[in-house]
Each structure stands twice: as structure tokens, then as C-alpha cells.
């Protein structure tokens, strides 16, 4: 698509959109925190810590599941790669738990205000993936297939050129925008603490599980099974989210 802005080298569309995604997420979480009576400055600081943890976690999971990345760990393509979202999510959750315990932020209430912000930021970030060509899909013969033709996209991400593919980045982005809308609507209603983050884990786990069937995976599936790593994590998050959502929704009833 458009991996570089205005043909300026190193000004990649992916980086710009990821930055916008972070700013949008912080703005939304701060706004929701203020409405929930949570210290907005502490929430902003938490967002910064989570961003740094997510960058490290995404890279570490990429190295764990991708043998090519491990072999070329210091190559320019590996350094530019965004990594795997679930690694970033797990890293951010770990740091969030530590920071909230340290600062006294209430765990579930804070997680609830972050859930819509995470969905919004991720939706914008996936548009960055689409612009760069990363996280591409399998061959597609449907009318909505996309074909990447920019050599820069291939050089950066390895996406095949001239082949119609499932726009899996857009599938996930649209799903995340829908999840954001649902979460934003729900958080404005009476709810038990933990219900919103539970709903997010449930909805995103389900969406990601389905999208993975249309996505190209060079590293293969988890332990030779029928599921890839992201789908296994999706099932676990769906189960956790469903149990939390039902429990805390019932508590609010």
C-alpha cells in the first residue's frame, strides 16, 4: 500500500500510525479514568510503561516463535518488525499489574478504563500494518482481495507482491473498531468492576481466533497442532474473559 509517507526514507507510515494509535489510546484511557474517578496522571504514566513493555514483549514473542527472526536477530528487517501483538499484550499486562500494585491503583477498575482504549489504539495500529504490508493474509480470490505492489513494502516486511491476498490487517482493524464501540457503550452503563476488561478479552479472543485462519504463518502452527500460537492464546483469553465478564456482570445485577 503506502509503506512510506511522501517518499521520505525512514518516515514509515507504520510508525506514524502506531504513534497515533498510542496517543489515541492514552487520550481515551485518560478521559475514561477521569469519568471513573481514577487519577488521570497515574493512568497516563501507566500507558507509557505499558507501551514500553509491549514493544519488548512483542519482540520477545516474535523471537520465541519465529526461527528466521532468531537466525537474523540483528538484521534490519528483524529490528524493524513490530513483533507479535500477544507478546506485547502479555508484557503490558505484567507491567500494568506491577505498576498498579506499586501506585495503589485499583486493578479491575483501571483495567476497565484501559480496555476501550486498547481496542481503539489496536484498530489504528492495524491500519499501520496494512500500510506496511506486514501480517498479510493467505491467497484470496474474493472481490475484496488486496494486492501489494510497492517494492518498499516487500523489502520491509517480505509481503509477496502481485498476489491477491486476504486483507487480514483490515479484518482485525474493523473488528477492533467494532469492539471499541461495544466497550465504550458498555462502560457508560452500570457494570461490575472487571466486566469491561473481561468483555474485551472475550471479544478480541474470538475475533483474533477467526482472523488467524486467513493469515499467513511462516513459522507454522503451535507444536505441530491444528492451531497457531495466537489461536491457542486467543482461546485462553476468551475463556478467561468470558468467566470474568459473566462473574462481574452478575455482581452488578
C-alpha positions in Angstrom: 0.0 0.0 0.0 1.8 3.1 1.2 4.8 2.0 3.4 6.5 5.4 3.3 5.0 8.9 3.6 5.7 11.4 0.9 8.6 9.2 -0.3 10.8 10.3 2.6 13.1 7.5 3.6 12.6 6.1 7.1 9.4 8.1 7.6 7.3 4.9 7.5 3.5 5.0 7.6 3.5 2.2 10.1 5.4 4.2 12.7 3.3 7.2 12.2 0.1 5.3 12.7 1.4 3.4 15.7 2.3 6.7 17.3 -1.2 8.0 16.5 -2.6 4.7 18.0 -0.7 5.3 21.2 -1.8 8.9 21.5 -5.5 7.9 20.8 -5.3 5.2 23.4 -3.8 7.4 26.1 -6.3 10.1 25.4 -9.2 7.7 25.6 -8.0 6.0 28.8 -7.4 9.3 30.5 -10.8 10.5 29.6 -12.5 7.4 30.9 -10.3 7.4 34.0 -11.4 10.9 34.9 -15.0 9.9 34.5 -14.5 6.9 36.7 -12.7 9.0 39.4 -9.3 7.5 38.8 -6.1 9.7 38.8 -5.7 10.6 35.1 -1.9 11.3 35.6 -1.3 7.9 37.0 -3.2 6.4 34.1 -1.1 8.3 31.6 2.1 7.1 33.2 0.7 3.6 33.2 0.0 3.9 29.5 3.7 4.9 28.8 5.0 2.0 30.9 2.7 -0.4 29.1 3.8 0.9 25.7 7.5 0.2 26.5 6.6 -3.2 27.9 4.5 -4.0 24.9 7.4 -3.2 22.5 9.7 -5.6 24.4 7.1 -8.3 24.8 6.1 -8.3 21.1 9.7 -8.7 20.1 10.4 -11.4 22.6 7.4 -13.5 21.4 8.4 -13.0 17.8 11.9 -14.4 18.6 10.3 -17.3 20.5 8.1 -18.5 17.7 9.9 -17.4 14.5 13.1 -19.3 13.8 14.1 -16.9 10.9 14.0 -13.9 13.3 16.2 -15.8 15.7 18.7 -16.6 13.0 18.8 -12.9 11.8 18.2 -11.3 15.2 20.4 -8.3 14.3 19.2 -7.8 10.7 17.5 -4.6 9.7 14.2 -6.4 8.9 14.1 -8.0 12.4 14.8 -4.7 14.1 12.1 -3.0 12.1 9.5 -5.7 12.7 6.8 -4.8 15.2 6.6 -8.2 16.7 3.6 -10.3 17.8 0.7 -8.4 19.4 0.0 -11.1 22.0 3.6 -10.9 23.3 3.1 -7.1 23.7 -0.2 -7.6 25.4 1.2 -10.1 27.9 4.2 -7.8 28.6 1.9 -4.8 29.1 -0.4 -6.8 31.4 2.6 -7.9 33.5 3.9 -4.3 33.9 0.4 -2.9 34.5 -0.1 -5.4 37.3 3.3 -4.3 38.9 2.6 -0.6 38.4 -0.9 -0.7 39.8 0.3 -2.6 42.9 3.0 0.0 43.3 0.8 3.0 43.0 -2.3 1.7 44.6 -4.5 1.9 41.5 -7.5 -0.4 41.8 -6.7 -3.3 39.5 -10.1 -4.1 37.9 -11.4 -0.5 37.7 -8.2 0.6 36.0 -8.2 -2.4 33.6 -11.8 -1.5 32.6 -10.9 2.1 31.6 -7.9 0.7 29.6 -10.0 -1.9 27.6 -11.7 0.5 25.2 -8.5 2.5 24.8 -6.6 -0.7 23.9 -9.2 -1.6 21.3 -9.1 1.8 19.8 -5.3 2.0 19.6 -5.0 -1.5 18.2 -7.6 -0.7 15.5 -5.5 2.2 14.3 -2.3 0.3 14.7 -3.6 -2.5 12.4 -4.1 0.2 9.7 -0.3 0.8 10.1 0.2 -2.9 9.5 -1.9 -2.7 6.3 0.1 0.3 5.0 3.4 -1.5 5.6 2.2 -4.9 4.3 3.1 -6.9 7.5 0.8 -9.5 9.0 -0.5 -10.3 5.5 -3.1 -12.9 4.6 -3.3 -16.0 2.5 -4.2 -16.1 -1.2 -7.7 -14.7 -1.8 -9.9 -14.9 -4.9 -12.7 -12.7 -3.4 -13.6 -9.3 -4.8 -12.1 -7.6 -1.7 -8.7 -9.2 -2.0 -5.7 -6.7 -1.9 -2.6 -6.9 -4.0 0.6 -5.3 -2.7 2.8 -3.9 -5.5 5.3 -1.5 -3.7 8.8 -3.0 -3.6 9.4 -1.0 -0.4 6.7 -3.0 1.4 8.3 -6.2 0.2 11.8 -5.0 1.4 10.5 -4.0 4.8 8.1 -6.9 5.6 8.6 -9.6 3.0 5.0 -9.4 1.8 4.6 -11.1 -1.6 3.9 -8.7 -4.5 1.4 -9.1 -7.3 -0.6 -11.8 -5.4 -4.2 -11.2 -4.3 -4.3 -11.7 -0.5 -6.9 -11.6 2.3 -6.6 -8.1 3.9 -6.3 -9.7 7.4 -5.0 -6.4 8.8 -8.3 -4.7 7.8 -10.3 -7.7 9.1 -8.7 -7.2 12.5 -8.9 -3.4 12.4 -12.6 -3.4 11.6 -13.1 -6.0 14.4 -11.2 -3.8 16.8 -13.2 -0.7 15.9 -16.4 -2.7 16.5 -15.1 -4.0 19.8 -14.2 -0.4 20.8 -17.7 0.8 20.1 -19.2 -2.1 22.1 -16.9 -1.5 25.1 -17.4 2.3 25.0 -21.1 1.8 25.1 -20.9 -0.8 27.9 -18.6 1.2 30.1 -21.0 4.1 30.2 -23.6 1.7 31.8 -23.6 0.4 35.3 -21.2 -2.6 35.5 -19.3 -4.6 38.0 -15.5 -3.9 38.2 -13.8 -6.2 35.7 -16.7 -6.7 33.4 -15.3 -4.4 30.7 -11.8 -5.9 30.5 -13.5 -9.4 30.6 -15.7 -8.4 27.7 -12.6 -7.1 25.8 -10.7 -10.4 26.3 -13.7 -12.4 25.2 -14.5 -10.3 22.1 -10.9 -9.9 20.9 -10.0 -13.5 21.6 -12.9 -14.6 19.4 -12.1 -12.1 16.6 -8.4 -12.9 16.5 -9.1 -16.7 16.5 -11.1 -16.3 13.4 -8.8 -13.9 11.6 -5.8 -16.3 12.1 -7.4 -18.8 9.7 -6.9 -16.3 6.9 -3.4 -15.1 7.9 -0.1 -16.3 6.5 2.1 -18.0 9.1 5.7 -18.7 8.1 6.6 -20.2 11.4 3.9 -22.9 11.3 1.4 -23.9 14.0 2.0 -24.4 17.7 3.8 -27.7 18.4 2.5 -29.1 15.0 -1.1 -28.8 16.1 -4.1 -27.5 14.1 -3.8 -24.1 15.9 -1.1 -21.5 15.7 0.3 -19.8 18.8 -2.1 -16.8 18.5 -5.1 -19.0 18.3 -4.1 -21.0 21.4 -3.7 -17.7 23.3 -7.0 -16.5 21.9 -8.8 -19.5 23.3 -7.3 -19.0 26.7 -8.1 -15.3 26.7 -11.7 -15.9 25.5 -12.2 -18.4 28.4 -10.7 -16.0 30.9 -12.6 -13.1 29.6 -15.9 -14.9 29.5 -15.6 -16.1 33.1 -14.7 -12.6 34.3 -17.4 -10.9 32.3 -20.1 -13.2 33.5 -18.9 -13.1 37.0 -18.7 -9.3 37.3 -21.7 -8.6 35.2 -23.7 -10.8 37.6 -22.2 -8.9 40.5 -23.5 -5.7 39.1 -27.0 -7.1 38.6 
